Amino acid sequence: MKEILDAILASDSTPADFGNLPLPESYRAVTVHKDEVEMFDGLSTREKDPRKSLHVDEVPVPELGPGEALVAVMASSVNYNSVWTSIFEPLPTFGFLERYGRTSPLAKRHDLPYHIIGSDLAGVVLRTGPGVNAWRPGDEVVAHCLSVELESADGHDDTMLDPEQRIWGFETNFGGLAEIALVKSNQLMPKPAHLTWEEAAAPGLVNSTAYRQLVSRNGAAMKQGDNVLIWGASGGLGSYATQFALAGGATPICVVSSEKKAEICRSMGAEAIIDRSAEGYRFWKDENTQDPKEWKRFGKRIRELTGGEDVDIVFEHPGRETFGASVYVTRKGGTIVTCASTSGYMHSYDNRYLWMSLKRIIGSHFANYREAWEANRLIAKGKIHPTLSKTYSLEETGQATYDVHRNVHQGKVGVLCLSPREGLGVRDQEMREKHLPAINRFRNV
């Protein structure tokens, strides 16, 4: 690994240099273990501690197959699927790996007693398999997390509809929280030249997810002038949704849980902000009963901020806790678009407010390659910025995941994999200087 790192850090390494580097037999990776899936039995979700389940192991380098690439990972980041994997909810991910392993002899590589997690990376291509023409050793890349086979016609209009669609590093093995990762070549995209490795690794999953959910025609198809309610507007997903709304001429109504998070939204340019903690919204009276009076109070507050208008789009991801309110406050003919359920999967809402007001609920899951490419292009152009707030070492991934699990973080948290320190990897210093305040926005909180 030292030879690989030295080549990456050198300013004069060529594609041939990278192609001639010997691959190590093993590398360090963050894993969960199959024989520990019951370790949290009897504990509530909140009590489950990723620091106990996540390990840094030495693992063998996987076989490289057709259409694939091995990437030296300089940095990665923690997503909520890292939390789910680490606490074995809603199901242990080993079932995903077993099912994938049954699809082909090559896929059998993924069915192991350990799962290398992580759905983001920024790094350098080391090797490409047969049939890869667009990428070569030495290319500096980021990766999106859509893994598809595309042997079925279903995926050829929108690859997210491929029956064999999976999320890399969650439903596949050999993810990005490691020194080396195995990806399909059609996951790769150019690394934004003005960003460091850790900054470039941070947007991938959440930026692409927010783009499809809010901007794409496969999601809400946001337009200029729309009022967009964004839950968790300073978080991993919401911070990108807020930027997309502002960049696209819409008005974000940012829902946050503290004044600190409200200040982050103001620094991005948002003006309509609801601090749900300070204003005391309680959408549930008890475990089984929602409070429509709170929906109405919430809707009234939104109209105070928008000059009397209801929201055109709700950017949903908390799920059970907020979904009833989301359906209620959306304007007639408006759209609720959801990509997650971090507070619970079993949603409950009053359907009268949906059908009688002709509202739509759209499910949105990650993004196809084109959407991910467009989202990354906006990062590369400096139109959308990383929301990295803190960076951890590979050995500290358990703590990083714990922080995301307990929602004590802002924006995204990064993980240094091969990179020996923060601040490396910038190739366009002039562009970086132009956007430095925005790049550091979440670090300065």
N, C-alpha and C positions, 0 to 999 in steps of 0.2 A: 504494500500500500504506500510505502514511503516513496518509491520510484514514481508511482502514479501521481501522488501529491506534488512531488518535485516538478514533474512535467507540467502540471496544471499551473503551478505558481511561476514557472519560468516564462519569460516574455517572448521567447523565440522558438517554442516547441511547434513542430509541424504535424500535419496529419500522419505522416509516415512515422514520426517519433511515437505518437500514441498507438499507431497500429502495430508497432514493433515491441511495445511494452509487454513483458510477460504478465499474464493474469495471476493473481495470487490464488492459492488453493482455498482460502477462506477469508472472511471479512466480519466485522462487527455489525450487529443488527439488533434492533429493538424487537422483542418477541413476547408473545404469550404462549403458554404451554398447555397442551391438550390435557395433561393429567392434573391440571389445576382448575378446570372449569367449574368445579363445585366449591371453590374456596370461599365464596361469598354467600353461600346458601344460608337463608334465614335473615340476611341483612337487608335493610331498605336500600333503595337505589343510592340515596345520599350517603349512606354509611360505607358504601363500597369504595375502596381506596386503590386507585391505579398504581400507586407507588409499590404496592405489594404484588401486583400481578404482572407488571412489565419488567422484563429482564433485558440486559445487554449481553448477548451471546456471541460466540464465535461460530459462524455457520459456513458450510461449503458454498462455493460459487456455483450457481445453477447452470445446467446445460443451456446453451443458446440455440434457439430454434429458428426456423424460417420466419422472416418478417419481424424479427425481434431485435432488441439492442440491449447491451449491458452499459450502464451509465455509472460513472464515478460520481457519487452524490456529495456535493459540497455542503448543501444545507437542505433542510426539509421544514415542515411545520406540523403543528397539531391541529386536527379538525375534530368535530364532534364524533365522527365515526371512530376516531382513535379512542375516545371515551367509551363508546359503546363496546368496542372490541375489548378494552381493558377490564370492563366490569361484566363482560359476558351477557350483555343485554342488547336487544330483546332475546337474542339467542347467541350461544357461542358461535364464533365464525368458523369453527372447524367443520360444521355441516356444509357451509358454502364451499370449502376447499374439497371436501369429499365428493360433493356433487360435480364440481368442476373436474376433478380428477377422473371421473367416470366417462367424460366426454371423448377422450382421446388418449393414446399413449403419451403424447407430449404433455398434455394437461395433467397427467398423473404426477408430474414433478411437483405440483402445488399441494398435493395431499400429503402433508408431513405432520409429525407430532408437535411441531412448533409453527407459529404464524408470524412472519415478518410483516409488520404493519406499516402504515404510512401512505397517504394518497397525494403527496406533493413532493416535488424535488426541483432543485436547480443544480446542474452539474455538467459533466463533460462525457461525451460518447467515447466508450472504450472499444467496443466491438459491435459489428452489425451482422445479423444472420443472412442467409441466402434470400435473395429477392428484395433486399433493402437498397434503394438507389438514391433516396433523397437526403440521406444522412451518412456521415463518415466519421471515423475516429478523430477526436479533437474538436468536434462541433460543441459549442456551448449552448445548452438547451435548458428548457423547463419542460415538465411533463404534465398533461392533464390526466385525469384518472378514469377515463372511459375505456373499458376493454370490451371489444366486440369481435365476433367471428365473421359476420356478414355472409354466411352461407345460405341464409334464408332471405326471400324477397322482402320480408316484413321490414327489414332495417334499411332498405335502400332509398326510402324517401326521407326518413329521419332515423339515424343510426341508433338513437336511444330506444327505438322500438325493436331492435334486434332481439330475438328470443334468447340469445346467448350474451346479452349485455350484462356486464359486471362492473363493479367499482374496484379498480386496482388498489391493492393494499388493504382492502376490506373484504371483498369477496374473492380475491386472488391472493397468492402469496408473493413474496419477494418485493415488498413495498419500499417506500422512500425513506423511512426512518432507519437508515443504514448507510454503510460506506459504499455499497454497490447496490444497484437496483436492476431488476429485469423488467423491461417494458416492451410493448408492441411499438413498432416504429411510427405508427400513426397516432401515438400519444405525444410525440415530440413536437416542440415548438421552439422558435429562437428565444434565447434568453434576452430580455431587455438590457441593452448595453449600458444604460446609465445607473443600473441598480447593482448593489452588492449581491453576493450569493444568497444571503439570508433574506434580503428584501425581495429578490426575484422568486424565491421559493414560497413566499407567503400567500400570494393572491390565488394561485391555481384553482383549487377546488371551489372556494367560496366565490371568487370573482366570476368564474364560468357559470356557477349555479345561479348567482344573482342576475347575470346577463340573460340567461335563458328565461328565468322566472319573470323578469320585469320587462326586458327590452325586446326579446325575440318574438316573432309571430307564433312560436310554439308555446309562449307564455302569455303574459298580459298585453303585449304589443303596446307598451306605453307610448304616449304621444305628447307633444308640447302642450302645456296648459293643464295636464292631468294633476289632480291631487292624489298623492300616494301616501297611504298610511304605512309606516315602516316600524314593525315591532323590533325591539333590540337594535336600535339604529346606530349604536356605536360598537356593536359586536362584530364577530367575524363575518357573518352574512350581511347584516344590516349596514355596516360601514360602506360596503360596496354598493348596496342598493341606494343608499343616500347619495353617493357620488354619481351613480347613473341617473338618478332623478334630477339632480342639479345640472349635470352636463347635458341632459336631454330636454331641458326647458320645462320640466315638471316641478311641482311644489311638494317636497317631502314634508310629511307631518311625522316627526321623529318621536317615537315612544321609547323612553329610557327609564332607568330605575335609580338614578342618583344625579345630583347636580354636577358631579365630575363628568359623568357621561353626557349630560346635557351640554357641557362646555365643549366637549369634543365635537358634537354635532354643530355647534355654532362655529367652531373653527373651520369646519368643512364648508360653511356657507349657509347652513340651514337656519331658518328663523322660527318656524312653527315647531315647538317642542313641548311635549307633555312628559313631565316627571311623574310617573304613575305611583311611585312611592310617596312623594311629597303630597300628591293630591289624593292619596288614599283610596285608589280604585280597588275594589274587591268584587270580582265578577262571580264568585261562588260564595253562597251563604254557608254551605257545608260541603261535605264530600260529594253529595248527590244532587244539590240544588243550586242552580244559577240564579243570579239576581238581575232581572231585566231593568230594574231601576238604575242599576249601575251602568248598563249598556246605554240607557238614555242620557244619563249624566255625562258619559264619555262622548256620545255623539254631539251633545250640546257644546262640550268643550272644543271638539274638532271644528264645529261651525264658527265658534268664536275666533279661531285661528285662521280660518279660510275665508272670512267675509260672508258667512252664511251658507257655504257650499258643503255638501257631503263629499266623501272621498270616492274617486273613480276606481281606484285599485287599492287592495290591501295586500301587502307583502307579508304573508303568513309563514311562520315556522315554529312558534311556541306550541301550537296545537291545542290540546284539551283546555288549558287554562284560559285561552284568549279567543277561541274560535267562535263561540256564541256571540261575543261582542263584535268580532270582525264581520260576521254575516249581517248583524244588525246595522252597523254604521255605514256600510257600503251604499252608495247611491243607487237609485233605481236603474237597472241595466248595467250596473257596475260589476267588477270582477274581484273575487278573492282567489289568489293564487298561492298555493302551499307547496313547500318542498321538504317539510320536516315536522316533527312533533316532539320537541325536546321536553315538553311538560306532560306528555302522555299521548298515546296513539288513538284512544277512543274519544272522538270528538262528539260534542252534543251542541245542537243549535236549534232554534225555532224555525222550522222549515217554511212557515208562512211568510217570513221576511225574505226568503229566497225565491219561492215560486211566484208569489203575488207581485213581487217587484222585479221579476225577470233578471235576477242576478245570476252570475255564473261562478262555479267553483272549478278551478283548473288545478290539476296535479302536475307538478313540475319536478323532474329528477335530474340532477346534474346538468349536462349539456352535451350536444353532439360535437364532433371535431370542428366543424365550421364555427359553431357558436363559441367554443373554447378559443379557437384561433382569433376570432374577432375581439373577444374579451382581452386576450393577451396583447393583441395589436394596440388596443387603447392604452394599456399599461406602457407598452414600448414607446408610444407617441407622447406620453406624459399627460394624457387626458384623464386617466384614472390612476390613482396612486396606491402603493401598498399601505396597509394599515398595521404594520408590524409595531408592536409595543415593547416586546422583550424577547431576548434570545437565550436559550439554554444550551448546555452541552448535551451530547448524545446520552451520557450517563445520567443526566437530569431529566430525561424524557418523562419518567414517572411523575416527577413534580410538576412539569409543564402540563401534563394531561390532568393531573389532580386540580390544578388551577383553573383549567377550562371546565372541568366537571363541576367545580364549586362556583363558577362564574365570577372569579375574582380577577379576571384578566380584562384587558381592553383590546379590541380589534383582534389581531392574530398574534400568536406566540410562535417564534421560530426555534429551530434546533440546528446547531452546527454539527455536521456529520464528519466529513473529511476536513473541512475548512478549519485551520488552526485558531482563527480569531475572526471577529467581526470586521467588516469594512473592506473585505477583499472582493475582487471580481469586477470592479467598475472599469468599463472600456470607453465610455463617453463622459468625460469629466465635465465638459462644457454644458451638456444637457443636464447633468446632475445638478450643477450649481444653480441652474435656472429653476429647478423644481425642489431644491433641498428643503425649504420650509414645509412643503406639503408631504414630502417623503418622511420627514421626521415628526409629523404632526402627532402621531399617537405615542411616540417616544417621549415627547415633551410634557405629557400629562402627568 
